[in-house]
Amino acid sequence: MSAVRRRLSDERRAELRDGLIALFAEDFDEELSPFRADAILDHLLQHLGATVYNQAIQDARAWMAEKLADLDVEFHEPEERP
């Protein structure tokens, strides 16, 4: 659990905690304590964090590959032949 806490800044953790508390209040009409919200957040990060992170890396890699391929098309200069 401590490794999960190191991955998020205190500010980001607080934003996500507040979001969970608001979600439970609005959608489930249930009060969620900060302690319970942190427990849910830790659980989600532990079980989904690596999957979401790896997918983001794959998406970024595909986007970068597409942009690099565009460089050839956009900026290719024909070479003069003597």
Buried (B, 14 or more C-beta within 10 A) or exposed (E): EEEBEEEBEEEEBEEBBEEBBEBBEEEEEEEBEEEBBBBBBBEBBEEEBEEEEEEEEEEEEEEEEEEEEEEEEEEEEEEEEE
